[in-house]
Amino acid sequence: MHEQHGKIDFHLHSYASNVTGYYAANALAIPESYSDPRALYALLKKRGMTLVTLTDHNSIDGVKELLDLGKQDVFASAEMTTTFPKDGCHIHVTVANVTEAQFREVQIETKTRWWESLNQGNQQGASRIMTNNILVTIYTFAFGATFGVGTLFYLAYNGANIASVVALTYRAGFGNDLVTFMAAHGVIELTCIFIAGGAGLLVGTAMIMPGNRTRADALKIRGMEAVRLMLGVALLLVVAGIIEGFVSPAPINPRIKYSVAAMTGIALYSYLLFMGRQQEPKPLQ
């Protein structure tokens, strides 16, 4: 039997490990690591590592950046947080050489409430959430340029993605916890995605059905309407990001989170339905 030997560092974090175990650092939004995965890869290879992996906390986002670059000597790993059921003691376990599907399965089957990690770095978590949500809505809007097909696909893709995660967590027995987390910010966030979809379809329909106008004129008019919608969406997503970073993961009574969902929903839809309407002209006597 031919033996092979190599060197691998199994404890290395990148900026994907965005929280720490130290309250002071989390309060100041100081992440556990600032290291770029590509810089780490170069350093590890320089130091003679045969294979490369990163073990970020409850995340494979960092090592995925290397895999997406086509690195053949990289495999995915993570440092997972789990809990002893009897005394609630937290421990870290390294899972190595996992696929993205296996990583998600580990998160689901171990009932890892990944959203609770936001409590360890609320400011940074809120900023990352805002950035991600704004990017999602921009993609949904921008793909309207593909005659609206891309917008419809992106809406369906995000809907299926959310639905599959919810279904899996219910199957594992903690779906209500996930829905409670999503409730407070979800009303604003999902509404914004739908509005972005509508803005994208405005652009798409201008290309397909310009009406009595030329396509250029239709794109100009509907494009301006779509841009105004997206500016409003961006502001709303800042509010949703703050709620998702500070309120949604907080260990507070679920009734408070559902109350926040109800209040934001009433305020948002009252504005959308009643504000900005022009009064009908009174008939001449």
N, C-alpha and C positions, 0 to 999 in steps of 0.2 A: 504494500500500500504506500503510495507516494504522499508524503506529508508536505503541506504548504504552510509557510509562515508569513505573517505580515504584521503591520502596525496600524492600529485604529484608536483614535481618541473617542471614547464613549461618553464623555461629559463635557459638552461644549455648547454654549448658547450664542444665539445671534439676536438681532433686534426684534425677532419674532417673539422672544421671551420678554413681553412688555410689562410685566409686573414683577414685584419682588416680595419677599417675606417680611420686609421691614416697613413699618407703618410710616416712619418719617419720609422715607424715599417715595412711597406711594402718595403721600399727602402733597409732596412737591412735584409729583408726576415725573419722577426720575425712573426710567426703565432699568431692568436688570442688566441689560447689555445694549451697547450701541453698535456692535460689530456687524459689518456688512457680510452676508454669507459668501460673496465672491472673494472678499479679502481674506476671510477665514480659510476658504478652499486653497487659495494661493499660499498662505502661510503653512497650512498642514502639508501640502505637497512639498514645500521647501524643506520641511522638517522630516521628510521621508515616510509620510503615511502612505500605506498601500491603498487603503480605501478611506473614504471620507463620509461622515455622517454628522448631523447636528441633533442635539437632544434638547430642543426648546420645550418649555413648560406647556404641556397640553396643546401643542401646535406643531405642525409640520410645514408651516408656511415658509420658513427660512430655507429648509433643505429642498423644498419644492422649487425655489428659484434656481437652484443648481441643477435639479433634474430637468427643468424646462429649458436650460441651456444645452442639454444633451450630454451632460457629463456621465460617462459610462462607469466611472469608478466611485459613484455616489449612490447611497441607499438611504431610504427614509427611516428616521427613528424619532422618538419623542420621550420626554420625561413626564409621565402621567401622574396626576394626583388622584389618589383613591382614599377611601375611608374605611376603617374597621367598623362594622355595623354595631358592635356592642358598646364601645366607648367613644365613638366618633373621632378617634385619633387619625390624623391625616398622615399618609406616607407617600413618598415618590417612588415610582417604579419605572424603569426604563424598558420601553418596548422597541425592538430593533427589527430592521428590514421588513417594514410593513408597507402595504399599498395604501393609497388614499381611502379605498373602500374599507380595508381592514381597520384603519385608524378611526374612521367614523363608527365602525361597528364596536370598537373598544370603548369609544366615548358613550355610545348608546347603551351597550350591555352592562357597563359598569355604573350606569346612571350618573355619569359625570355631568353635573350642572355647570356647564362651561361658562354660562353667563354670569355666575357668581364671581368669577375672577375679575370682573369689572369693579367690584368693591375694593380691590387692592390697588386700583389706580384709576379713580373715576375721571379725573381731568383728561388724562391721556386717552382713556377708553372713549370718552365723549367726542374728543377731536377725531379719533380714528373712525368712529361711527359716522360722524357728520361727513367726513371725506368720502367714505365708502358709499353712503346713501346718495350723495350728490353725484358721484360717478355713475351709479346705477341709473339714476333718473336722466343723466346726460346721455348715456348710451341708449336708453329707451327712446328719448327724443331724437337723437341724431340718426338712429336707424330708420327714421321716417323717410330719409332720403332714398331708401331702397323701395320706393313706391308704397311705403307703409308695411311691407312684408316683414322687414327686420324688427319693427316696433311690435307687431303682433307676436313674432317669435320670442322676443325678449320678455314680453309680458307673460306669455305662456311658460317660458323657461323659469322665470322667477316664481311664478305661482306654483309650478310643479315642485320646485326646490323647497319652498316653504312647506308645502303640503306633505312632502315625503318625510321631512324632518319631524313634523308634528305627528305624523302617523307612526313613525318609528319610536318616538318617545312614548306615545300612548301604548304601543305594543310592549315596551319595556317597563311600563308602569309608572312613569312620571310625566305624562303628557300634560296634566293639569298644571304642574309647576311651570312648564314652558309657556303655556297659554297665559298664565298669570304674569310671567315676565313680559310677554309680548303685548299685553293688553294696554298698558299705560301709554306707550309710544306708538303702538300699532295703528291707531285710528289716523293719526296725522301722517305717519310714514306710508301706509298703504294708499291713502288718498293722494299723496304726492306722486306716487308711482303711477296711479291711474291718470292723474292730470298730465304727467309727462307723456304717457301713452297717447292721450288725446292731442297733445301738442305735436307729437310725432306724426299722428294720423292727419293732422291739419296740413302738414307739409306733404305727406304722401298723397292725399286726395287732391291737393293743388296740382300735382304732377299728372294725376290720372284723369281728374275731372275738373278742369279749370273753369268750366261754365262758359259764359260769354266773353271772358277775358282771355288774353294770351297766357301761356303757362308762366312766362316771366312775371307778368303783372299779378297773376294769382299767387305765385310763390312769394312775391314781395309783400302782398297784403296779408296772406295767411301766415307767412313767416314772421311778420311783426307781431301778430296776435300770439303766435307760439312762443316767441321770445318773452313777451310780457308774462305769459303763463309760467315760464321757466324761472323768471326772476322771483315771482311769488313763491314758487316751489322751493327755491334755494333758501329763502328766509324761513319758510315753514320747517325745512329739514334741520335748520339750526336748532329750532325749538325741540323737534323730535329727538335730535342727538343729545341735547341736554337732559331730556327726560329719560332717554335710554341709558345714558351714562350714570345718572345719579339716582333716579327714582325706581326704574324698572328692576335693577338687580338688588335693591336694598332689602335687607331682612325686616320688612315691615308687614303689617297686616294686609293680606290681599285685597281687602275691601278698599283700602286707600288707593291701591293701584287701579282698581276698577272704577273708583270715583274719579281719578285723574282722567281715565279713558273717557268717561261719560262727560266730564266738564269740557275737555278739549274737543270732543266730538260735537257737543252742542254749540260751543263757541265757533268752531270752524264752519260747520254747516249752516249755522245762522248767518254767518258772514257771506258764504257762497250763495245762499238762496235768496237773501233779502237785501244785501248791500249792493249799491251801484245800479239799481234798477231805475230807469227813467220813468218819471210819472207820465201817465197818459194825458195828452192834451185835452182840456175840457172842451166840450162842444160849444160852438158859438150860439148865443141866445138869439 
